[in-house]
């Protein structure tokens, strides 16, 4: 059935082809009816025309079917309904024509509604297939993301293990830090896959993320300002960027401000060119010590941030500004 409908779609897509089919079907029906006229008893004027109208409507659609029906009705009236070879109209002729109009009208209406129903069914099937494909891709992507997250957790615990080996007394602190990072990663993961956030501006997404971090650390006097262009990022890159921002903002919250003091953390994300983006996280805190050397920093947070920047295809650049806080810039592929 579907093959026949698909075959007829060629006639329905091309109106001229459909009308050519209509004329051909009418001509064939008329010739056949003339050939068998002598062998038929009176009273079968539409014998060969009904199939022509039905086939034309089924394959070519309603308008070619109407053309075939109109031509068939006129030919039947002229050649095969008394008085023959004229368009004379009496009561029996009118009744015969009314019967023809009723039958072909019902047939054509049924075929038309069948086509409409088939098109709706096909459209619904296409939508269902699209949703299934989308869900399959999302499920595969989710599996990939979960696997990456587990690898990140394993790497994090490995780093904490090395720290504990070097300083066994720091085991409790190391576990607390690992727990905090895993909780933050879980929160980021939930936010990324929240259906209500699918169409949110990336700036609003990171504004909410910073608010979560400030709330989690209890830094009520800290303000986070986010200035980001409307940039689209795939889930993988957005997840990695979220973890990187989490590390950098958390570092500012822990080290940039005096206990109980206020301050501002600023996030910007700018497109430098068609292939690169620049993320800047800065604060107006106490700034770096005069003898600070970024290249020699071995802190866990710094190593994690460097690893995340590497996953984005970029590197971290420290923007030290004495008496004006600190800043970190990452230029990465995007």
N, C-alpha and C positions, 0 to 999 in steps of 0.2 A: 504494500500500500504506500509506504513512504517513498519507494522508488518511483512509483507512478506519479506521486505528487511532486517529487523533485524533478521528474521529466517535464511535467506541465509547467514548472516554475519558469522554464526558458520562454514559454509562450506568454506567461503573465508579466515577465520582466520587459518584454519587447512588444508594445502594443501592435505594431505593424505585423509582426509574426502571428500574433493572436488573431488579427482580422483576416490575414491570409488563410489561416486554418479554418476560420468561420466560413469564408467564401468557398474554400475547397470542400468542406464537409457538406455545405448546402448543395453545391454542384453535383457531388457524388450521390447525395440522397435523391436529388431530382432526376438524375439520369437513371438511377436504379428503379425509381418509382415509375418512370415512363416505360422502362423495359418490361416490368412485370404487370403493367396496367391491364393487359389483355387477359392475364391468367388469374386476376383477383376478382372476387365478386364485388358488387357495389358496396360502398360503405367503409372503405379503408383509405381515406385520403391522406392520412398522416403516418402511414405505416413505416416508411423509411425516414421520415423527418424527425420523429421523436428521438431515435438514437443519435442523429446528427447534432441536435440541439444539446442533448445530455453530454455527449462526448466533448463538444466544443466548450460548454460551460465548465465542465470538469477540468479540462486541460488549460484553457485560455482565460477563464474568468467570466465575470458577469457581462461586461459590455460586448465582447465578441459573441457570447451566448445569446444576448438580446438581438444582435444583428442576424445571427443564423436563424433565430426563432421568427423574426419579422419576415425575412425572405422566405422561409419555409411556409409560414402562414399565407403569404401572398400567393406563392406558387400553388399551394394546395387549393386555395380559393379559386384561382384562375383555371387550373387544369383539371382538378379532381372533384370539385363540388358543383353540382348542378345549380344554374345552367352553366355548362362547360364552356371554357375558353371565353369567359367574361367575368366581370366583377359584379354581376348582378346579385342582389341581396334580397332573399325572401325569408320567411320564418324558419324553414329548415336550415337554410344556409347560415343564418345568424346563430341558430342553436349550435350548429357544427363548429362555427368559428369560436363561439363562447366556450364550448367544450375544449377546443384546442388551447385557447388562451389560459384557461384554468389549469389544465394539465401541465403545460410547459412552465407556467408561472410557479406552480407548486414545486415542480422538479428543480427549476433554477434556484428558487429560494432555498430549498433544502441543500443543494450543492454549495451555494454561496455561504450559508451559515456553517456548513461543514468545513469549508476553506478557512473561514474566520476562526473557528474553533481550533483547527489544525495549526494556524499561525500563532495563536495564543499559546497553544501547548508547546510549540517549538520555542517560542520566546521564553516561556517558563522553564523549559528544559535547558536552554542556554544560560539563563540566570542561575539555575541550580548547579549546572556544570561549572560556571564561573565561581560560585560560592564554594563549591567543593574544592576546586583547584586552589582558591585563595586560602581556605582553611588548611589544606594540605601543606602549602608553602609556609604558612604561619606556624603550623605544628613542627615542621622540619626546622624552621628558623629558631623556634623556641627550644627545641632539643639542642640545637647548636649553641644557643646562648647559655642554657643551663650547663652544658658541658664546659664552656669557657669559664663560667662562674665557678664551677667546681675546681677547675685548674687554677683559677686566681686564688681561691681559698687555700688550696694545697700549697701554692707558692708563698702565700702570706704566713701560713703556719710554719713552713720551712724556715722563713726568715726569722720568725719569733723563736723557733727552736735554736737557731744559731745564736741569737741574743741571749737566751737562757743559758746555753752552754758557756758563753763568755762570762756571764754574771748570773749565777744561780739564784741570787736573792731577788732578781728582777722578774721571777717567774710570774708572780701575781699581776704585776703591772703589764707584762707582755700578754698574758691571757686577757686582761681587761681591754687592752688595745685591739687585740684580735677580735674579741667579741663586738666591740664598738664598730669596727670596720665591716664585719659581716652583717651587723644589723643595718648599717647605713646602706650597704650594697643591696640588702633585701628590700629596703625602702625604695631605693632607686629602681630596682627591678619591678616592683609593684607599680610605681608611677609610670614607668615606660610602657607597660602593657595594660594600663588602664584605658578602656575603650573611649572614655570621655575626654582623654587628653590627645587623641589621635590628630586632631586638627588645630591644636594649640600652637601659638607662636613660640618659637624656641626660647625667646626672652622670658616669656611667662613661665615656661617649664623650669628654667634655671633660677628664676626668682622664687618659685615655690621650693626648689631644692635648697637654696640658701636659707630660706625661712625654716625649713626642717632642721638644717644643721645648727642654726642659731638656737632654735628651741631645744635641740638635743643636748647642747652644751650649756644651756642656762645662761647664755650671754645676752641678757635682756636689753643692754644698753648699746648693742652693736646694730648698725644699720647696713643693709646690703643693697647696693645700687646695681642694676643690671641694664646694660645698654648693648643690645645685640640686633643685628640686621635680621631680616626675614630670610633665614637660610635653612634649606632642607638638608637633613642628615639621615642616613639610614640607621636602623636600630642598632647595629653593631657599633658604628662610630659614635652614635649618641650615648650608648652605654659606656664606652671607654672614656669619652669626654666627660660624662657625668662623674665617673670615678676619679678622674684627674681633677676636676673642679672640687670634688669632695675633699681630696687630699690637700689641695692648695688653700681652700677656704678654712678647713679645719686647722691647718698649720698657722694661719693668721689668727684664728680665734684663740689658739693655745699660747702663741708667743708674741703677738704684736701689741697687745693692749695690757695695761695694768689691771689688776684684779678689781672688779667693780667699776672700772672706767668705761667710757664710751668711745666710739670710733666708727669708722665707715670702711666697708670693704666694697670694692668696685669690680665688676666683671664686664668685659667687653669682648665681643666676637665680631671680627671684621673680615670681609673678603678682600684679600690683597690682589688677586688676579683670578683667572678662570680655574686655576689648579691649586690654589693655596688659601688657607684661612689663618688668622692670627687670634689666639686667645690670650687675653691679659687679665690677670688677677692681681689687684693691688690693694694696699691698705694705707691708712694714715697713722699707723701706730708708731712705736718707738724706733723703728728702723733696725738695721743690722749693726752689730758691733763693728768698731773700726778695723779690727783684725780678722773679720769674717772672710773666708775664702770659699766660694761656692764649690770649686772643683774638689776640695778636700772634705766636703761634707759627707758623712757616712751614716746619717740618721736613717731609720727605717722608712719614715714618711718620704724623705727625699728619694730614696731608692725606688720606692713604689711609684712615685710621681714620674721619675725618669723612665721606668719601665712602661708606664701607661702612655707617656709621650712617644716612646719608641713604637708602641703598637699603632699609633696614629701616623707614623712616618715622620715624626718631628723630633725636636729636642728642646729642652728647657733652657731658657736664658733668664738669669736673675738680673733684675733692674734695681740695684741698690741706690737709694736716694737718702743720704744722711739727713736726719731731722725731719724727714717727710715720709716716713714709712718705707715700705718695700713693695716691690712689684715682681711678678713672674710672667714671662711671655713665652708662648709656645706657638711656633709657626709649623703648621702641619698640612698634609695633603687633603684637599677637599674640593 
